[in-house]
Amino acid sequence: MYFFLSHLAVVDMAYACNTVPQTLVNLLDEMKPISFVGCITQTFLFLAFAHTECLLLVVMSYDRFVAICHPLHYTVIMNWRVCTILAAVSWILSFLLALVHLVLILRLPFCGPHEINHFFCEILSVLKLACADTTLNKVVIFAACVFILVGPLCFVLVSYARILMAILRIQSGEGRRKAFSTCSSHLCVVGLFFGSAIIMYMAPKSQHPEEQQKILFLFYSFFNPMLNPLIYSLRNAEVKGALRRTLCKESHPLV
């Protein structure tokens, strides 16, 4: 679990490093634009990290499934080789899929105005500036959403349905509580991430005005990475215990 959490933390930090600095620059100085290469790079990295987070959350749900439904075989099934392969496949597949979007964007002509009505170079906002047919791009985006959002979400729901049945079979109330606490933090992150992403990319656009979509993107790209460490930390007994010990040392220093 901690191995995959470390990868999730890297993705969250990469999110922030990719979008927040340029957003702050634009807010402080509206006349300082981003270059075309910088904008396309930002779009590519944003998509790659978003896809990576989707796949990592799916892998983490499988990890929880094995830990609760097959606890005696956990160290055999989720050995270091399997964990490394799952993490590597998540990263590689995500960047390859983002590369497909990048290639499709680069074939389009952009003839102005070159003003993106967004906080950063989000792919749908970039496509609005193209002066050519973007139907193929939108079809690929929708297909990618089905592959990277709907499919993984179904897998996560099936995994947690099996986990729920396994938890309900536990006789001990303390055992059930520990099992639920192990999964609750991951379920919160999955709900926040997949819920906001599906609303943005798969819901009919007429139901969400452009300004409302910008707020959803802000929550999806800025607040989700910020909330993830808090959710996992506050639900983790070891982290809370370490925090208590640190605070006690600070409040009662040695004389």
N, C-alpha and C positions, 0 to 999 in steps of 0.2 A: 504493500500500500504506500509506504513512504517513498519507494523508488518512483512510482507513478506520480505521486504528489510533487516530487522534485521536478519532474518534467512539466507538470501543470504550472508550477511556479515560474519556470523558465518561459513558458508561453505567455503567462500573464505579464511578466516583466517586458517581454518582447512587444506585446500589444501596446503597452504604455510608451515604450521608447520609439515605436513606429509612428504613433499618432499624436501623442500629447505635446511634444516640443513644437511641431509645426503649427498645431492648433493655437498654442499660446502665442507664437509669433504672429499669427494672423489676427488674433484678438488685440494684441498690443499695437500692431502696425498693419492696417488694412492695405496699405500701398506696397507691401513687400510680398510679392507673389511667390508661389512655388514653381519651379521649373517643370517642363513637361516630363523630363526623365525622372525627376524627383517624385512627381505625381504618380507616374506609372509604377515606379518602384514601391511607393507607399501602398498603392492598390494591390500589387502582387503580394507584398508581405502581409498585409491585412488579411487577404484571402487565405494565404498559406497558414498563418497562425490560427485563424478561425477554424479551418478544416482540422488542423492538428488537435485543437481543443476538443472538437466533436469526437474524434477517434479516441483520444485519450480517456474521455469520460466513458465511452463504451468499454474500453479495455478495463477501466477501473470497476465498472459494474460487473464484468466477468470475474475480476479478481475477488470482489465481494461475494459473488455467487459461489465460487469454489471454496472460499474461506468458511462460509456458513453451511452450505449444502454438502460439502465433502471435506470437512475439517481434517480428517486423518490423512487424506491424500494431498493436502494443500501444498506442502513443501515439495512433493514429487511433481505435481501438475504445474505449479507456478514456480519452477526453479529459475535460477538466474538466466539461463540460456533462453527460456521461453519469454521471460520478462523483457530481456534485451531485444529479442526479435520483434515482439509486439510493439515496443516503443519505437524501434527503428522503422518498422513498416508504417506506423502512424505518421512519422515525420516525412518519410520519403513519398508516400502516397499523397499526402497533403500538398507538398510542394509541386508534385507532378500535376495534380489537378489545378492548382493555382496557375501553373505554367500554361495550361490549355486556355484559361481565361485571358492570360496576358497576350498570347499569340493572337487570339481573336480580336482583342482590343487594338493591337498594333496594326492590324490590316485596315482599320477604319481611318478615314480622313477627318481631321478636326479643323473646321474653317471659321470658328468663332461664333458668338463671343466666348472668350476663354475664361469664364467666371463660373465656378462651381458653387451651387447653392447648398453648401454643406460645411461641416466642421473640418472635414478632411477629404481625401480623394477616394470616396466610396464608389464601388464599381457602377452602381445604378446611376449615380449622379454624373460620373464620367461619361457614361453612354449617352446621356442627354445632350452632350456637347457635340456628338458626332453628326456630321452632315451626310450620313448614308444610312442604309437600312440596317438596323441592329437586331432584326428578328432572330438571326442565328445565335447571336450573343445571349439574348433573353431565353431562348430555348435551352441552350447549354446551361445557363444559370439555373433554370427550373429543374433540369435533369440532375444537375449537381446537388441541388437541394434535396431531391428525392433520395439520391444516393448517400449523401453525407448527413442529412437531417432526419428524414422520415424513416429510412431503413435502420440507422443506428438507434433512433428513439424506440422503434418497435422491439429491437433486440434488448434494450435496457428495460423496457416494460415487461418483457417475457422473463428476463433474468430476475427482476424484483418480484414478479408473481411467484416464481419458484422459491425465491428467498422467503417471501411471506408465508407460504405454505410450510416451509421448513421451520420457521420461527414458531408458528402456531402449534407445531408438534412438540416443541420443547416443553417439558413438564415443569421445570423450575421457572418461577416468576422472575428471579434475578437473571437467569440465563436469557429469557426473552427480552428483558430490559437492555442487557448488554448488546444483544444482537441488533435490536432496533437502534440503539445509539450509534452502533458502528455504521449503519447504513443511512441514517437520517441526514447527516451532513452532505453525503454524496447526492442524495435525492434532492436536497435544496439547490445545490449547484446545477444539477441536470435540469430541474424545473426552470430556473432563472435563465440558463443559457439557451436551451432548446426552445423554450416558450417564446422568448423575445426574438430569436432568429427566425422561427417559423412565421411569426406575425409579420416580420419585416419583409421576408423574401417570398412567402407563399400565400399570404392573405391578399384578397383583392385590393388594389391600390385605391379604389374609390372610397373604401371604408376608412382609410387613413390619410388625411391631408398631408401635404409635403412637410409642413412644420411639425406635425405630430410624428412623422416618420423620423425626422431629425432627432427628436427627443428620444425615440426608441433606440436609434443608433447610438446616441450618447450613452444611454443606459447599458446597451449591449457591449460597447467597445471600451468604456471607461469604468463604469461602476461594477460590472461583473468581475473584471480582474481584481478590483479593489476588495470586493466582498468575499471572493473565494478564500483568501488566507484567513479572514476573520471567521467564516463559517466553519472551516476545517479545524481551526485552532480552538475556537470556543466549544466545539463538540468533542474535543480530544482530551481525555482525562490526564494523559501524560503531560500535555502542553499546559493544561490548567494547573497541574501540580507543580511544574517547573516555575510557572509564573508566580504562584503563591510563595514558593520558597525564595524566589528572587525578591519579592516585595517584603517578605519577612526579614530578610537580611538587610534591606535598605532601611526598614523602619526600626530595626534593633541592631545597629552596628556594634561591632566589638569595641570595647573600651580598652 
